[in-house]
């Protein structure tokens, strides 16, 4: 790949970076200082699993639910506790999470700059994340949303690095970053499912243009899958050892999807079954040997419901698409998400989701991808995870980890004046050449 012409350093870039970095840290540290919350519900579950990882090297939540939660958050949390102790007030966790988010964000912005040579775009992304209300809100908690945000930046940065270097082996790191993302939040399996085939399609087009061997087009996608396998294999091997079967992600999936349906009746093996998520989970330890078997049965129940109610499911999915954008509340929280700094002018500086800014952000993101092709990874992750999440649940937090990037997509509209001007100049030059001829 041909490197763009080197850009001359400008002092304004340093000030822009320092400004965005200062906003990132000051807002988060100030929010932590004025907000108090102890782990409960899902957060308490992650904390309990992390303690079990630290004490026993086991990712189970109790003795029955051995693979109910994704492993990455408990693993990172256990690592933090191993380094700094069991900080029950989560102060150490918040600093580590913020450092992970900030470092992956800096890497992402670095790659964006060196691929596009647009300093305003790189620093604009950093500023949008720094001022993102969702990013600040989740930085307080031991929840998958905060770590998933860092994993998204990692996946984008690793992809852009491989594209920038134009070499093959960095794609192994790219694939490994995808494994980290999907083990943090299973919805990011869409990255592994979509990106490698897109790379294969691109390589096939290139080979057709250069008339190169077809087999060489398989190399880069194969290296991506190799990286995914390296990151994913320990979790898959663990499930094979525990159950004699592979659990690709978690045993939670069917239960989470059925949660919104309440109590319903389906036919299983010719018999009517009336149940709901909570009843299935409560009865599972009595009826099954392990959570793999219970999850398989829950999957059968879910499949039966979908077959009988597929029209209703389609309506639910269509309603969820705007619902996850319009819903700014968060039920599983002891502190409000809508207002982070009550009575403070800081609240006016923050960006949050609305239907308008998300739609314009998506369009701007597509414009950026059209102008700078390597940035295609951004809408693939953001829109792909959005599409997959609304199939399962309609909670507003489902798009929170990618929300800062969706909002940053609005920066793409700053390209429009330049494109219009360039087109105008092209026509003017063509007219001048015709006149002189």
Secondary structure, 3 states (H helix, E strand, C coil): CCCCCCCCCCHHHHHHHHHHHHHHHHHHHHHHHHCCCCCCCHHHHHHHHHHHHHHHCCCCECCCECCCCCHHHHHHHHHHHHHHCCCCCCHHHHHHHHHHHHHHHHHHHHHHHHHHCCHHHHHHHHHHHHCEHHHHHHCCCCCHHHHHHHHHHHHHHHHHHHHHHCCCCHHHHHHHHHHHHHHHCHHHHHHHHHHHHHHHHHHHHHHHHHCCCHHHHHHHHHHHHHHHHHHHHHHHHHHHHHHCCCCCCCCCHHHHHHHHHCCEEEEECCEEEEECHHHHHHHHHHHCCCHHHHHHHHHHHHHHHHHHCHHHHHHHHHHHHHHHHHCCCCCCCCCCCCCCCCCCHHHHHCECCCHHHHHHHHHHHHHHHHHCHHHHHHHHHHHHHHHHHHHHCCCHHHHHHHHHHHHHHHHHHHHHHHHHHHHHHHHHHHHHHHHHC
